[in-house]
Protein backbone atom coordinates (compact mmCIF):
# COMPACT_ATOMS: atom_id res chain seq x y z
CA UNK A 1 0.00 0.00 0.00
CA UNK A 2 2.85 2.39 0.81
CA UNK A 3 4.15 1.98 -2.75
CA UNK A 4 1.00 3.74 -3.95
CA UNK A 5 1.51 6.72 -1.63
CA UNK A 6 3.50 8.98 -3.92
CA UNK A 7 1.90 12.41 -3.48
CA UNK A 8 1.83 15.20 -0.92
CA UNK A 9 -1.13 17.53 -0.58
CA UNK A 10 -1.55 21.00 0.89
CA UNK A 11 -4.73 22.88 1.84
CA UNK A 12 -5.67 25.78 4.11
CA UNK A 13 -8.36 28.08 5.44
CA UNK A 14 -11.48 25.96 5.71
CA UNK A 15 -12.62 27.99 8.74
CA UNK A 16 -14.82 25.11 9.85
CA UNK A 17 -17.59 26.33 12.11
CA UNK A 18 -17.54 29.88 10.78
CA UNK A 19 -20.82 31.74 11.08
CA UNK A 20 -19.98 33.43 7.78
CA UNK A 21 -20.47 30.21 5.83
CA UNK A 22 -23.91 29.68 4.31
CA UNK A 23 -23.66 25.91 4.71
CA UNK A 24 -20.98 25.03 7.29
CA UNK A 25 -21.85 21.34 7.32
CA UNK A 26 -21.83 21.22 3.53
CA UNK A 27 -18.33 22.71 3.45
CA UNK A 28 -17.09 20.18 5.98
CA UNK A 29 -18.60 17.28 4.05
CA UNK A 30 -16.99 18.52 0.83
CA UNK A 31 -13.61 18.69 2.56
CA UNK A 32 -14.09 15.12 3.77
CA UNK A 33 -14.98 13.96 0.23
CA UNK A 34 -11.74 15.52 -1.02
CA UNK A 35 -9.79 13.67 1.66
CA UNK A 36 -11.50 10.45 0.61
CA UNK A 37 -10.25 11.05 -2.92
CA UNK A 38 -6.64 11.90 -2.06
CA UNK A 39 -6.17 9.20 0.56
CA UNK A 40 -5.62 6.67 -2.21
CA UNK A 41 -2.20 8.11 -3.07
CA UNK A 42 -1.40 10.57 -0.28
CA UNK A 43 1.88 10.18 1.56
CA UNK A 44 1.16 13.27 3.68
CA UNK A 45 -1.37 16.08 3.95
CA UNK A 46 -0.32 19.52 5.18
CA UNK A 47 -3.07 21.83 6.45
CA UNK A 48 -1.57 25.33 6.47
CA UNK A 49 -3.67 26.97 9.16
CA UNK A 50 -7.17 28.26 9.91
CA UNK A 51 -8.81 24.93 9.22
CA UNK A 52 -11.03 25.87 12.16
CA UNK A 53 -12.60 29.28 12.51
CA UNK A 54 -11.93 29.04 16.22
CA UNK A 55 -10.15 26.44 18.29
CA UNK A 56 -9.24 26.55 21.96
CA UNK A 57 -8.28 23.54 24.05
CA UNK A 58 -9.16 23.67 27.71
CA UNK A 59 -7.92 20.87 29.92
CA UNK A 60 -11.15 18.90 29.52
CA UNK A 61 -13.02 20.82 26.80
CA UNK A 62 -12.53 21.29 23.05
CA UNK A 63 -14.87 22.93 20.50
CA UNK A 64 -17.92 20.91 19.55
CA UNK A 65 -18.52 19.95 15.94
CA UNK A 66 -16.11 19.09 13.11
CA UNK A 67 -16.55 15.39 13.88
CA UNK A 68 -16.56 14.32 10.23
CA UNK A 69 -13.31 16.14 9.53
CA UNK A 70 -11.61 14.98 12.72
CA UNK A 71 -12.78 11.42 12.18
CA UNK A 72 -11.39 11.45 8.65
CA UNK A 73 -8.04 12.76 9.89
CA UNK A 74 -7.90 9.92 12.40
CA UNK A 75 -8.74 7.42 9.67
CA UNK A 76 -6.00 8.72 7.38
CA UNK A 77 -3.49 8.78 10.21
CA UNK A 78 -4.37 5.20 11.12
CA UNK A 79 -3.71 4.21 7.50
CA UNK A 80 -0.20 5.64 7.70
CA UNK A 81 -0.75 9.02 6.05
CA UNK A 82 1.15 11.80 7.83
CA UNK A 83 -1.17 14.59 8.97
CA UNK A 84 0.33 18.04 9.60
CA UNK A 85 -1.67 20.90 11.09
CA UNK A 86 -0.30 24.44 11.17
CA UNK A 87 -1.85 26.91 13.55
CA UNK A 88 -3.33 29.98 11.89
CA UNK A 89 -4.51 33.28 13.27
CA UNK A 90 -7.98 31.82 14.02
CA UNK A 91 -6.97 28.47 15.52
CA UNK A 92 -3.85 29.50 17.40
CA UNK A 93 -4.65 27.53 20.54
CA UNK A 94 -3.87 23.98 19.44
CA UNK A 95 -1.93 22.14 22.09
CA UNK A 96 -1.84 18.33 22.35
CA UNK A 97 -5.43 17.15 21.85
CA UNK A 98 -5.26 16.71 18.07
CA UNK A 99 -1.87 15.06 18.31
CA UNK A 100 -3.21 12.52 20.80
CA UNK A 101 -6.63 11.96 19.24
CA UNK A 102 -5.97 11.98 15.48
CA UNK A 103 -2.21 11.57 15.31
CA UNK A 104 -1.57 14.98 13.75
CA UNK A 105 1.73 16.79 14.04
CA UNK A 106 1.11 20.37 15.16
CA UNK A 107 3.32 23.16 13.81
CA UNK A 108 3.41 26.40 15.77
CA UNK A 109 5.32 28.35 13.11
CA UNK A 110 6.92 28.14 9.66
CA UNK A 111 8.52 24.88 8.61
CA UNK A 112 11.36 24.28 6.17
CA UNK A 113 11.31 20.67 4.98
CA UNK A 114 12.55 18.49 2.14
CA UNK A 115 9.69 16.73 0.38
CA UNK A 116 10.28 14.28 -2.46
CA UNK A 117 13.57 15.86 -3.41
CA UNK A 118 12.72 19.57 -3.17
CA UNK A 119 13.00 22.11 -0.38
CA UNK A 120 9.78 23.72 0.85
CA UNK A 121 9.09 26.71 3.09
CA UNK A 122 5.63 26.18 4.58
CA UNK A 123 3.67 28.61 6.74
CA UNK A 124 0.18 29.90 7.34
CA UNK A 125 1.30 33.38 6.31
CA UNK A 126 0.38 35.60 9.23
CA UNK A 127 3.76 34.86 10.82
CA UNK A 128 5.55 36.96 8.21
CA UNK A 129 3.01 39.81 8.05
CA UNK A 130 4.74 42.86 9.51
CA UNK A 131 2.57 45.57 7.96
CA UNK A 132 0.13 46.27 10.78
CA UNK A 133 1.41 47.07 14.27
CA UNK A 134 -2.02 46.30 15.74
CA UNK A 135 -2.07 42.88 14.06
CA UNK A 136 1.41 42.09 15.39
CA UNK A 137 0.35 43.14 18.89
CA UNK A 138 -2.74 40.93 18.87
CA UNK A 139 -0.77 38.01 17.49
CA UNK A 140 1.82 38.32 20.26
CA UNK A 141 -0.94 38.68 22.87
CA UNK A 142 -2.78 35.56 21.68
CA UNK A 143 0.43 33.52 21.72
CA UNK A 144 1.53 34.67 25.17
CA UNK A 145 1.43 31.75 27.64
CA UNK A 146 0.31 33.88 30.56
CA UNK A 147 -2.51 35.46 28.54
CA UNK A 148 -3.60 32.00 27.40
CA UNK A 149 -3.69 30.88 31.03
CA UNK A 150 -5.86 33.87 31.96
CA UNK A 151 -8.17 33.26 29.00
CA UNK A 152 -8.56 29.61 29.98
CA UNK A 153 -10.02 30.78 33.29
CA UNK A 154 -13.07 32.20 31.50
CA UNK A 155 -16.00 29.82 31.08
CA UNK A 156 -16.26 28.40 27.52
CA UNK A 157 -19.89 29.59 27.21
CA UNK A 158 -18.50 33.13 26.98
CA UNK A 159 -15.25 32.62 25.10
CA UNK A 160 -16.60 30.52 22.20
CA UNK A 161 -19.46 32.87 21.39
CA UNK A 162 -17.25 35.92 21.65
CA UNK A 163 -14.59 34.44 19.37
CA UNK A 164 -17.04 33.30 16.68
CA UNK A 165 -18.84 36.66 16.66
CA UNK A 166 -15.53 38.50 16.39
CA UNK A 167 -14.49 36.30 13.48
CA UNK A 168 -17.82 36.93 11.73
CA UNK A 169 -17.52 40.70 12.11
CA UNK A 170 -13.94 40.62 10.87
CA UNK A 171 -14.81 38.58 7.78
CA UNK A 172 -17.80 40.73 6.92
CA UNK A 173 -15.78 43.92 7.14
CA UNK A 174 -12.91 42.42 5.19
CA UNK A 175 -14.83 40.77 2.37
CA UNK A 176 -18.08 42.67 2.05
CA UNK A 177 -16.80 46.21 2.53
CA UNK A 178 -13.48 45.91 0.75
CA UNK A 179 -14.37 43.14 -1.71
CA UNK A 180 -12.48 39.90 -2.20
CA UNK A 181 -8.85 39.95 -1.05
CA UNK A 182 -7.39 40.29 -4.53
CA UNK A 183 -3.76 39.82 -5.43
CA UNK A 184 -1.86 43.03 -4.76
CA UNK A 185 0.96 42.56 -7.28
CA UNK A 186 4.57 41.54 -6.75
CA UNK A 187 5.60 44.86 -5.25
CA UNK A 188 2.76 44.99 -2.70
CA UNK A 189 1.76 41.40 -1.90
CA UNK A 190 3.52 40.95 1.42
CA UNK A 191 3.99 37.20 1.10
CA UNK A 192 5.75 37.72 -2.22
CA UNK A 193 7.87 40.52 -0.74
CA UNK A 194 8.81 38.29 2.19
CA UNK A 195 9.71 35.33 -0.04
CA UNK A 196 11.94 37.41 -2.30
CA UNK A 197 13.76 38.83 0.70
CA UNK A 198 14.08 35.41 2.32
CA UNK A 199 15.61 33.96 -0.83
CA UNK A 200 18.54 36.35 -0.52
CA UNK A 201 19.77 34.38 2.50
CA UNK A 202 18.12 31.03 1.73
CA UNK A 203 18.54 30.46 -2.03
CA UNK A 204 17.97 26.72 -1.61
CA UNK A 205 14.19 27.11 -1.17
CA UNK A 206 12.41 25.66 -4.19
CA UNK A 207 8.82 26.30 -3.14
CA UNK A 208 7.10 28.68 -0.75
CA UNK A 209 3.56 27.63 0.15
CA UNK A 210 1.22 29.81 2.22
CA UNK A 211 -2.42 30.08 3.20
CA UNK A 212 -4.02 33.01 5.04
CA UNK A 213 -4.66 35.34 2.07
CA UNK A 214 -7.65 33.45 0.63
CA UNK A 215 -6.36 33.84 -2.92
CA UNK A 216 -5.06 31.32 -5.44
CA UNK A 217 -1.61 32.32 -6.64
CA UNK A 218 1.19 30.51 -8.47
CA UNK A 219 4.18 32.76 -9.12
CA UNK A 220 7.73 32.12 -10.32
CA UNK A 221 10.15 34.06 -8.13
CA UNK A 222 13.41 32.92 -9.72
CA UNK A 223 14.46 30.24 -12.16
CA UNK A 224 14.50 27.71 -9.32
CA UNK A 225 11.90 29.05 -6.87
CA UNK A 226 8.10 29.37 -6.93
CA UNK A 227 5.53 30.76 -4.53
CA UNK A 228 2.02 29.38 -4.18
CA UNK A 229 -0.88 30.61 -2.05
CA UNK A 230 -3.34 27.80 -1.52
CA UNK A 231 -6.67 29.66 -1.76
CA UNK A 232 -9.25 28.36 0.72
CA UNK A 233 -12.09 25.93 1.41
CA UNK A 234 -14.71 28.66 1.77
CA UNK A 235 -15.07 29.78 -1.84
CA UNK A 236 -12.39 28.12 -3.99
CA UNK A 237 -12.18 24.59 -2.51
CA UNK A 238 -8.57 24.59 -3.66
CA UNK A 239 -5.49 22.55 -2.85
CA UNK A 240 -1.92 21.96 -3.97
CA UNK A 241 -0.59 18.63 -5.18
CA UNK A 242 3.07 17.57 -5.32
CA UNK A 243 4.27 14.30 -6.82
CA UNK A 244 8.02 14.92 -6.84
CA UNK A 245 8.01 16.35 -10.36
CA UNK A 246 4.95 18.58 -10.72
CA UNK A 247 3.56 21.07 -8.21
CA UNK A 248 0.02 22.05 -9.17
CA UNK A 249 -2.60 24.36 -7.68
CA UNK A 250 -6.02 22.81 -8.25
CA UNK A 251 -9.69 23.09 -7.30
CA UNK A 252 -11.73 20.14 -6.10
CA UNK A 253 -14.35 19.14 -8.65
CA UNK A 254 -16.86 16.37 -8.15
C-alpha positions as CSV (number, residue, x, y, z in Angstrom):
1,X,0.0,0.0,0.0
2,X,2.9,2.4,0.8
3,X,4.1,2.0,-2.7
4,X,1.0,3.7,-4.0
5,X,1.5,6.7,-1.6
6,X,3.5,9.0,-3.9
7,X,1.9,12.4,-3.5
8,X,1.8,15.2,-0.9
9,X,-1.1,17.5,-0.6
10,X,-1.6,21.0,0.9
11,X,-4.7,22.9,1.8
12,X,-5.7,25.8,4.1
13,X,-8.4,28.1,5.4
14,X,-11.5,26.0,5.7
15,X,-12.6,28.0,8.7
16,X,-14.8,25.1,9.8
17,X,-17.6,26.3,12.1
18,X,-17.5,29.9,10.8
19,X,-20.8,31.7,11.1
20,X,-20.0,33.4,7.8
21,X,-20.5,30.2,5.8
22,X,-23.9,29.7,4.3
23,X,-23.7,25.9,4.7
24,X,-21.0,25.0,7.3
25,X,-21.8,21.3,7.3
26,X,-21.8,21.2,3.5
27,X,-18.3,22.7,3.5
28,X,-17.1,20.2,6.0
29,X,-18.6,17.3,4.0
30,X,-17.0,18.5,0.8
31,X,-13.6,18.7,2.6
32,X,-14.1,15.1,3.8
33,X,-15.0,14.0,0.2
34,X,-11.7,15.5,-1.0
35,X,-9.8,13.7,1.7
36,X,-11.5,10.4,0.6
37,X,-10.3,11.1,-2.9
38,X,-6.6,11.9,-2.1
39,X,-6.2,9.2,0.6
40,X,-5.6,6.7,-2.2
41,X,-2.2,8.1,-3.1
42,X,-1.4,10.6,-0.3
43,X,1.9,10.2,1.6
44,X,1.2,13.3,3.7
45,X,-1.4,16.1,3.9
46,X,-0.3,19.5,5.2
47,X,-3.1,21.8,6.4
48,X,-1.6,25.3,6.5
49,X,-3.7,27.0,9.2
50,X,-7.2,28.3,9.9
51,X,-8.8,24.9,9.2
52,X,-11.0,25.9,12.2
53,X,-12.6,29.3,12.5
54,X,-11.9,29.0,16.2
55,X,-10.1,26.4,18.3
56,X,-9.2,26.5,22.0
57,X,-8.3,23.5,24.1
58,X,-9.2,23.7,27.7
59,X,-7.9,20.9,29.9
60,X,-11.1,18.9,29.5
61,X,-13.0,20.8,26.8
62,X,-12.5,21.3,23.0
63,X,-14.9,22.9,20.5
64,X,-17.9,20.9,19.5
65,X,-18.5,20.0,15.9
66,X,-16.1,19.1,13.1
67,X,-16.6,15.4,13.9
68,X,-16.6,14.3,10.2
69,X,-13.3,16.1,9.5
70,X,-11.6,15.0,12.7
71,X,-12.8,11.4,12.2
72,X,-11.4,11.5,8.6
73,X,-8.0,12.8,9.9
74,X,-7.9,9.9,12.4
75,X,-8.7,7.4,9.7
76,X,-6.0,8.7,7.4
77,X,-3.5,8.8,10.2
78,X,-4.4,5.2,11.1
79,X,-3.7,4.2,7.5
80,X,-0.2,5.6,7.7
81,X,-0.8,9.0,6.0
82,X,1.2,11.8,7.8
83,X,-1.2,14.6,9.0
84,X,0.3,18.0,9.6
85,X,-1.7,20.9,11.1
86,X,-0.3,24.4,11.2
87,X,-1.8,26.9,13.5
88,X,-3.3,30.0,11.9
89,X,-4.5,33.3,13.3
90,X,-8.0,31.8,14.0
91,X,-7.0,28.5,15.5
92,X,-3.8,29.5,17.4
93,X,-4.6,27.5,20.5
94,X,-3.9,24.0,19.4
95,X,-1.9,22.1,22.1
96,X,-1.8,18.3,22.4
97,X,-5.4,17.2,21.9
98,X,-5.3,16.7,18.1
99,X,-1.9,15.1,18.3
100,X,-3.2,12.5,20.8
101,X,-6.6,12.0,19.2
102,X,-6.0,12.0,15.5
103,X,-2.2,11.6,15.3
104,X,-1.6,15.0,13.8
105,X,1.7,16.8,14.0
106,X,1.1,20.4,15.2
107,X,3.3,23.2,13.8
108,X,3.4,26.4,15.8
109,X,5.3,28.3,13.1
110,X,6.9,28.1,9.7
111,X,8.5,24.9,8.6
112,X,11.4,24.3,6.2
113,X,11.3,20.7,5.0
114,X,12.6,18.5,2.1
115,X,9.7,16.7,0.4
116,X,10.3,14.3,-2.5
117,X,13.6,15.9,-3.4
118,X,12.7,19.6,-3.2
119,X,13.0,22.1,-0.4
120,X,9.8,23.7,0.9
121,X,9.1,26.7,3.1
122,X,5.6,26.2,4.6
123,X,3.7,28.6,6.7
124,X,0.2,29.9,7.3
125,X,1.3,33.4,6.3
126,X,0.4,35.6,9.2
127,X,3.8,34.9,10.8
128,X,5.5,37.0,8.2
129,X,3.0,39.8,8.0
130,X,4.7,42.9,9.5
131,X,2.6,45.6,8.0
132,X,0.1,46.3,10.8
133,X,1.4,47.1,14.3
134,X,-2.0,46.3,15.7
135,X,-2.1,42.9,14.1
136,X,1.4,42.1,15.4
137,X,0.4,43.1,18.9
138,X,-2.7,40.9,18.9
139,X,-0.8,38.0,17.5
140,X,1.8,38.3,20.3
141,X,-0.9,38.7,22.9
142,X,-2.8,35.6,21.7
143,X,0.4,33.5,21.7
144,X,1.5,34.7,25.2
145,X,1.4,31.8,27.6
146,X,0.3,33.9,30.6
147,X,-2.5,35.5,28.5
148,X,-3.6,32.0,27.4
149,X,-3.7,30.9,31.0
150,X,-5.9,33.9,32.0
151,X,-8.2,33.3,29.0
152,X,-8.6,29.6,30.0
153,X,-10.0,30.8,33.3
154,X,-13.1,32.2,31.5
155,X,-16.0,29.8,31.1
156,X,-16.3,28.4,27.5
157,X,-19.9,29.6,27.2
158,X,-18.5,33.1,27.0
159,X,-15.2,32.6,25.1
160,X,-16.6,30.5,22.2
161,X,-19.5,32.9,21.4
162,X,-17.3,35.9,21.6
163,X,-14.6,34.4,19.4
164,X,-17.0,33.3,16.7
165,X,-18.8,36.7,16.7
166,X,-15.5,38.5,16.4
167,X,-14.5,36.3,13.5
168,X,-17.8,36.9,11.7
169,X,-17.5,40.7,12.1
170,X,-13.9,40.6,10.9
171,X,-14.8,38.6,7.8
172,X,-17.8,40.7,6.9
173,X,-15.8,43.9,7.1
174,X,-12.9,42.4,5.2
175,X,-14.8,40.8,2.4
176,X,-18.1,42.7,2.1
177,X,-16.8,46.2,2.5
178,X,-13.5,45.9,0.8
179,X,-14.4,43.1,-1.7
180,X,-12.5,39.9,-2.2
181,X,-8.9,40.0,-1.0
182,X,-7.4,40.3,-4.5
183,X,-3.8,39.8,-5.4
184,X,-1.9,43.0,-4.8
185,X,1.0,42.6,-7.3
186,X,4.6,41.5,-6.8
187,X,5.6,44.9,-5.2
188,X,2.8,45.0,-2.7
189,X,1.8,41.4,-1.9
190,X,3.5,41.0,1.4
191,X,4.0,37.2,1.1
192,X,5.8,37.7,-2.2
193,X,7.9,40.5,-0.7
194,X,8.8,38.3,2.2
195,X,9.7,35.3,0.0
196,X,11.9,37.4,-2.3
197,X,13.8,38.8,0.7
198,X,14.1,35.4,2.3
199,X,15.6,34.0,-0.8
200,X,18.5,36.3,-0.5
201,X,19.8,34.4,2.5
202,X,18.1,31.0,1.7
203,X,18.5,30.5,-2.0
204,X,18.0,26.7,-1.6
205,X,14.2,27.1,-1.2
206,X,12.4,25.7,-4.2
207,X,8.8,26.3,-3.1
208,X,7.1,28.7,-0.8
209,X,3.6,27.6,0.1
210,X,1.2,29.8,2.2
211,X,-2.4,30.1,3.2
212,X,-4.0,33.0,5.0
213,X,-4.7,35.3,2.1
214,X,-7.7,33.5,0.6
215,X,-6.4,33.8,-2.9
216,X,-5.1,31.3,-5.4
217,X,-1.6,32.3,-6.6
218,X,1.2,30.5,-8.5
219,X,4.2,32.8,-9.1
220,X,7.7,32.1,-10.3
221,X,10.2,34.1,-8.1
222,X,13.4,32.9,-9.7
223,X,14.5,30.2,-12.2
224,X,14.5,27.7,-9.3
225,X,11.9,29.1,-6.9
226,X,8.1,29.4,-6.9
227,X,5.5,30.8,-4.5
228,X,2.0,29.4,-4.2
229,X,-0.9,30.6,-2.0
230,X,-3.3,27.8,-1.5
231,X,-6.7,29.7,-1.8
232,X,-9.3,28.4,0.7
233,X,-12.1,25.9,1.4
234,X,-14.7,28.7,1.8
235,X,-15.1,29.8,-1.8
236,X,-12.4,28.1,-4.0
237,X,-12.2,24.6,-2.5
238,X,-8.6,24.6,-3.7
239,X,-5.5,22.5,-2.9
240,X,-1.9,22.0,-4.0
241,X,-0.6,18.6,-5.2
242,X,3.1,17.6,-5.3
243,X,4.3,14.3,-6.8
244,X,8.0,14.9,-6.8
245,X,8.0,16.3,-10.4
246,X,4.9,18.6,-10.7
247,X,3.6,21.1,-8.2
248,X,0.0,22.1,-9.2
249,X,-2.6,24.4,-7.7
250,X,-6.0,22.8,-8.3
251,X,-9.7,23.1,-7.3
252,X,-11.7,20.1,-6.1
253,X,-14.3,19.1,-8.6
254,X,-16.9,16.4,-8.1
